[in-house]
Amino acid sequence: MTVVTLNGWQEFLRNFPEAHILQSVEWGELKSSFGWLPVRIVTNSGGAQILFRRLLLGMTLAYIPRGPIGRLTQEFWYEVDRACHHQRAIFLKIELDESESSGNTNMLNALNIQGFQRSPHNIQPPRTIIIDLKGREEEILARMKQKCRYNIRLAEKKGVKIHAWDDLTTFHHMMMATANRDGFSVHSLDYYQRVYDLFHPSGACELLLAEFGSKPLAAIMIFASGKRSWYMYGASSEDERNRMPAYLLQWEAMRWARSKGCIAYDLWGVPDKDEGTLETQFSERSDGLWSVYRFKRGFGGVLTRSLQAQDKVFYPSLYKLYLWHVGGRGESGA
């Protein structure tokens, strides 16, 4: 089995600077602190960081988030299968770092030959909005909707200030309040602290705060790797919402990403509906990610959907039991 150490995986990734951040060493170490076992496989052609989560009876769930990386030969799949059998995986789930619009018929056919099938569940949100960060700041702002530009400038005029922050305890309190208000789940304080401790020292992550006076109004945790950046976690209070702090906060996040050399900013998750449905219904719905879409659409990005997750089943009866157990909710994301 071609399993490499943490350092070996870091060395492999140097040849793939545009690999997704969910395939990074730091992401594997994060997940290892919360019930997952990262196994990193490298062959002459490609590699993957596989996350294994222990289930009942000594079985596991295997998961490759936003990978694999490189050229995927028969040798590579043989090593992946060996790792999965060694860890007694019921099935392997892959969420490719590819969009539906990029014409990946050959990739899907290759996965089908390897025994993969379309999965009923994604772990990460499949649909997102990606902001083009190329060009001058004035050009990026011009691509936004007029109301969004107005709110960014309004926040500046009304005295909202943005700066880097490291108060993870207050951030977590804000996350819980936002989750209770908007109906989504959050991780523990230890989780966000571990994220920050792993990614921030290298400059791959920043926690930004919007405040008025000394009052925290909103905060987001953002990431950068290669030429891409991601907004994964965010929270806001009910205070001073008329000052539009969240708009200025996202704009400053984009400026931070540009300073890192990024040309794309991923807003990370909107309702999994086609653009026509989203545009028709966003003004009427506020459940789930609908209110999030109403906010994110203003920044003028491109609606994108990743390829549907693919599952390779090793134990069919246990896989059916697993699907019954998770039902329609699937697994939680980042």
N, C-alpha and C positions, 0 to 999 in steps of 0.2 A: 504494500500500500504506500503510495507516494504522499505521505503526510509530512508537512513541513512545520517548523516551529514558527512562533510569532515573528521572529526576525527574518525567517525564510519567506514568510508571506509578505512582509514589508519590502523585501528585496524584489520579489516577483512584481509587486504593484508599481515599482519604479518604471517598469516597462509599459505600464498602462496608466498614465497620469489622469486619464479621463474616466477611470472606473468610478462607479457610483459610490457614494459615501457609505452606503449600507454594506459594501464589501470591504470597508477599511478595517485595519487592525483595531482601531479604537471602538468601532461598532461591535466587533466580535467580543472585545474585552468588556464592553458595557453589558452585552447580553449574558456573558459568562457570570456576571455578578447577580443575575436575576433568573436563574433556573435553566439557562441554555448552555450547551457545550459546543464551542466552536471547533470545528475540524477543518484544517486548511489543506487543500490538495493542489499540487502543482505537477503538471506533466510537461513534456517538451512542447506541447501545443497550446495549452490553456490551463486555467485554474479556477477554483471556487472556494469560497468560505461557506461551509455548510454549518448551519446551526441545528443542534439536536436538543429537543426538549423531552424530558423523561415523562412517560405516561404510566399507567397502571401495568402491573405484571412484567415489569422490566422492559417494556416496549418503549419506542420513542417516535416522535414526529421529526422528520428531517425537512429543512427549509433552506433554500438558497435565495436570499433577497437581492433583487436587482443584479443578478448574475445568471450564468457563469461569465467568465472573462476569457477572451482569446479565441483561438480556433479549437473547436470541440470535436476531437477525433474519437475513434472507437476506443483507443487507449484511455482517453480521458474518462469516458463513460464507464469503462470497466473499473477504473479506480473509484469513481463515485459510487457505483453499485457495491463495491467491496466495503467502502466506508459505511454505507447504509446497512448492509447486512451485519457488519461488525457491531453496530450500535442497535441492532434489532429494530430498525425503522419500519413502521407499518406502511408508510408511504413517504415519498419525497415530493415536496412542493417547490416549484420554481416560479419566481416572478421575474421575467426577463427585463433587462434595462433597454426595452425597445417599445416604440409606440405603434399603435395599430395602423397609423397612416404611412408608416415607412415601408410597407409592402414586404412583410416577412413570411411569405408563404413557404419559402424554402426552409427557413428556420423551424417553422411549425411542422413541416413534413419530416424534417430530420428528428425532431423530438418525438413525433408519432412513431417513427421507425424504432426509436429507443424505448418505446412502451409507454410514453406519456399520453395523457388524455386531458381534455379541457376540464379544469377544476370548477366546481360550483362556488368556490369561495376565494376571494383575495384577502391577503393579510394587510398589505398597504393599500391606501386609497388608489384605485386605478385611474381615476380622472382628476386632472389638475389644470391649472392655468399657469403658463410659463411666460414670464416677461422678458422681452428682448432688451438687453442692457447695452447693446452696441450704439455707437453714436454719441453725440453731445447730450448733456443733461436736458437741454431745451427740447431736443428731439424725442427723448424718452417721455418727458412730460406731455409733449404734443400728441403722443399716441394714446394717452389716457383720456377717459371721458371728461368732459368739461366740468362736471360736478365734482369729480375726484380731484382735479387740479385746484378747483376753488377751495375744497376742504383742506388740502395741504397748505395752501397759503393762509387760509383762515386760522389754522392751528398756530402757524408762526406769528400771525398778528395778535392772537389772543394769548400769547406768552407761554405756549407749550415749549418745553425744552427736552431734547433727547440726549442721553448720554449712556455710556457703558455702565454696567451695574454688576454687582456680584452677590446681592442679597437673595440667595435661593430660597430662604425661608419665607420671605414676603412674597416672592414670586409664586411659590407653591400655594400660599393662602389665596392669592389672586386667581390662580388656576382653578382651585376648588370652587371659589365663588362663581367664576365664569361657567364652570361645568354644571353647577347646580342651576344656574340661570338658563343655560342654553341646552342642557340635556345631553352632555357627552361625558365620557369617562376620562380620568386623568391617572397618571402614574404617581407613585409615592414621592415624598421629598427626597429620599435617598436616591431614587432613580435620577431625578433632575440634577442633583448634586454630582452624581457619578458621571453623567453626561458632560457637565461643565468641567469637571476635573480632568476628564480624558481628552476632550477636544480643545478646550480653551488655551492650554499652554502652548500649543503649536500654532495658534492663530486660526484654527479651523472653525471656531465657534465664537459667537459673541452674544451676550445677553444685553439687550437694549431696553432702557426705561424711558417712557414719556411721563413727565411730571409737570405740575403747575405749582409754583412756589416750592414747597417741600412735600407736596402730596403726590404719591405715585398714582398714575391714572391708567397706564397700560404698559405691558412689557412683552417682548418676544425673544425667542431664542432662535438664532439663525446660524447657518453652516455654509462653508465654502470648501470645495475640493476641485482641483483642476480649473476648468472654465465654467463650472456650474455652482450655483448656490441654492439653498433651500430654506424656507420658513416652515419649521416643524411644530413649534410650540408657541402658543400665545395666550394672553390673558388680559382682561380689562376690568375696571371697576365701573360702577354706575355713576361715579362722581364726575362732574364737569364734562359730560359727554358732548355738550354744545360746543366745546372747544376742539372737537374732532381730533383727539390725540392719536387715534389708531392710524389715521391717514398719514400724518407726518412721520409716525414711527415706521411705517412700511417704506416710505420714501427714503428715510435715513438708512434703513436696512439695505435698500438697493444701492445707495451710495457707498455703503460699507462693502458690499459685494463687488462693486466696480473697483474699489481700491485694492481688492484681492486679485484682480485680473479676470473676474467672472464676466461672461457675456450673456448669461441666462440666470433668471431668478424664478425658482419653482415655488408657487404659493401652496402646494401640498394639500390638495384635497378639496373637491367640490362634489355635489351630488352626482352619482353615476348615471346621468341622463344625457341624451344627445343635446346639441346646442339649441335646436328648435324648441325642445321641451323646456329647457332651462330658461330661455328667454321669454317663453310664454307664461311660465308659472312662477318665476322668482318674486314677482311683486305681490303674489297672493299667499305664498307659503313661507313659514318660518321654522318648520320642524327640521330636525337633523342638521344637515349641512346647507340648507337652503338660505338661511340668513347669512351664512359665510359666503355663499356664492354672490349674494346681493352686494356684499362689500367688495369681494375680490374682483368682480367683473369690471369695476371702475378703473382698474389700473392698466387696462388696454392690452392684456396678454392674449395668448393663443390657447384655446381650449384643446387639451391633448388627453388621449387615453392610452395607457400602457396596454400591452397585450395581456389578455386574460391569463391568470395563473394556470400552470399545467401541473398535473399530479402523476407520479409514477407509483403504482400500487404494488406492494410486495406481499401484503396479507389482505386479500379481498374481503373476507368476512369481518375482520377488525376495522378495515377502512369504512365499511358500511355502518358499523357501530359508531365509529367516530363521527361520520356525517350526521347520523341521527342525534348524537349528543350535542353537536354544535348548532344544529338546526339552521335557521336563517341568519343567525347573528355572525357566523364566521369567527375569525380570530381578530384580536385587537392589533392595531397597527403600531407605528413607531413609538 
